[in-house]
Amino acid sequence: MRCPFCGNTETQVKDSRPAEDHVAIRRRRFCPSCGGRFTTYERVQLRDLVVVKKNSKREDFDRDKMERSIRIALQKRPIDPERIDQMISGIVRRLESTGESDIQSDKIGEIVMDALARIDTVAYVRFASVYKNFQAADDFEDFVHELRPPEPDED
């Protein structure tokens, strides 16, 4: 593994342990050249996924890109980081287990929104505001109105 600080390829593993509910291995590494320490994660990848965008453009699925957008939606929310990691791993497993190599970006967005809705409604609305491209306050109001249960009729 190449050292991110000095580029040395002769780094050493100092500690390994299971991570993300045993779906990844966390490795603490040390670079003897510069003394830098860093962490890597090793995950099983069932298949190479390709994202098909709305404009039909295709690009390799980037777990880190999806993770960044989820973490932005969950910023300053009281959710345990390990639960977030488990959710992200679950989303990736769900995408890989579809049996398809090509996945529509809409499907990824819906799966992420479904997962966020189950753990934090504020993060769900935040993510939806970007995913659904809200343009005005009315867009938020309409979306949040759909989240609320119908009010009982007063007789």
C-alpha positions in Angstrom: 0.0 0.0 0.0 1.4 3.4 -1.0 2.0 5.9 1.8 -0.4 8.9 1.3 2.3 11.2 2.8 5.5 10.4 1.0 4.5 7.8 -1.7 6.7 5.0 -0.3 5.3 1.6 -1.4 6.8 -0.3 1.5 4.3 0.4 4.3 3.6 -2.0 7.2 0.4 -3.2 8.7 0.4 -2.6 12.5 -3.1 -3.7 13.4 -6.0 -5.4 11.6 -9.6 -5.8 12.9 -13.1 -6.3 11.5 -15.0 -3.2 10.8 -18.5 -2.2 9.6 -20.2 -5.1 11.2 -17.7 -7.6 9.8 -18.1 -6.6 6.1 -14.7 -4.9 6.0 -11.2 -5.1 7.5 -9.7 -2.0 9.1 -5.9 -1.9 8.9 -3.7 0.6 10.7 -0.6 1.1 8.7 2.8 2.7 9.3 5.4 4.1 6.8 9.0 3.4 7.9 10.2 6.0 5.5 8.4 9.1 6.8 6.9 7.7 10.1 3.3 8.5 8.9 0.4 6.4 10.2 -2.9 5.9 8.2 -5.9 3.6 8.1 -7.1 1.6 5.1 -10.3 -0.5 4.7 -10.6 -3.7 2.7 -14.0 -4.7 1.4 -15.4 -7.5 -0.7 -16.6 -6.2 -4.0 -19.0 -8.6 -5.7 -19.1 -6.9 -9.1 -18.1 -3.7 -10.8 -21.1 -1.4 -10.9 -21.7 1.2 -13.6 -24.0 4.2 -12.9 -26.2 5.2 -15.8 -27.0 8.9 -15.3 -30.2 10.7 -16.4 -28.4 12.0 -19.5 -27.4 8.3 -20.4 -23.8 9.1 -19.5 -22.1 6.1 -17.8 -19.5 6.2 -15.0 -18.1 3.7 -12.5 -19.9 3.5 -9.2 -18.0 5.5 -6.6 -18.8 4.3 -3.0 -16.9 7.3 -1.6 -19.0 9.8 -3.6 -22.2 8.2 -2.3 -20.8 8.1 1.2 -19.9 11.8 1.1 -23.4 12.8 0.0 -24.9 10.7 2.8 -22.5 12.1 5.4 -23.4 15.7 4.3 -27.1 14.9 4.7 -26.4 13.5 8.2 -24.0 16.3 9.2 -24.7 17.4 12.8 -27.4 14.7 13.3 -27.2 12.5 16.4 -26.5 9.3 14.5 -23.7 6.9 15.5 -20.9 6.8 12.9 -20.9 3.0 13.0 -24.6 3.0 12.2 -23.8 5.2 9.2 -21.0 2.8 8.0 -23.4 -0.1 8.4 -26.1 1.7 6.4 -23.6 2.5 3.6 -22.4 -1.1 3.4 -26.0 -2.3 3.3 -26.8 0.0 0.4 -23.7 -1.2 -1.5 -24.6 -4.8 -0.8 -28.1 -4.2 -2.0 -26.8 -2.6 -5.2 -24.4 -5.4 -5.9 -27.0 -8.1 -5.2 -29.4 -6.8 -7.9 -27.6 -9.0 -10.4 -27.1 -6.0 -12.7 -23.9 -4.3 -13.5 -25.6 -1.2 -14.8 -27.6 0.7 -12.3 -29.7 3.8 -13.0 -28.8 6.8 -10.8 -32.4 7.2 -9.9 -32.4 3.7 -8.4 -29.4 4.6 -6.3 -31.0 7.8 -5.1 -34.2 6.0 -4.1 -32.3 3.3 -2.2 -30.3 6.0 -0.3 -33.5 8.0 0.4 -35.2 4.8 1.7 -32.2 4.1 4.0 -32.1 7.7 5.3 -35.8 7.8 5.9 -35.4 4.8 8.3 -32.7 6.4 10.4 -33.3 10.2 10.3 -36.1 12.2 8.7 -34.1 15.5 8.7 -31.2 13.8 6.8 -33.8 12.3 4.5 -35.3 15.7 3.7 -31.8 17.2 3.2 -30.8 14.5 0.8 -34.1 14.7 -1.0 -33.7 18.4 -1.5 -30.5 17.9 -3.5 -31.6 14.6 -5.2 -35.0 16.0 -6.3 -33.4 19.4 -7.0 -35.7 21.6 -4.9 -35.8 25.1 -6.3 -38.0 27.0 -3.8 -39.4 26.8 -0.3 -42.6 25.4 -1.7 -40.8 22.3 -2.8 -39.7 21.7 0.8 -43.2 22.3 2.1 -44.8 20.0 -0.4 -42.3 17.2 0.3 -42.6 17.5 4.1 -46.4 17.6 3.8 -46.2 14.2 2.1 -44.2 12.8 5.1 -46.8 13.8 7.6 -49.6 11.3 8.3 -53.1 12.5 7.3 -54.9 14.3 10.0 -58.1 12.5 11.3 -61.4 14.1 10.3 -63.1 15.9 13.1 -66.8 15.1 13.5 
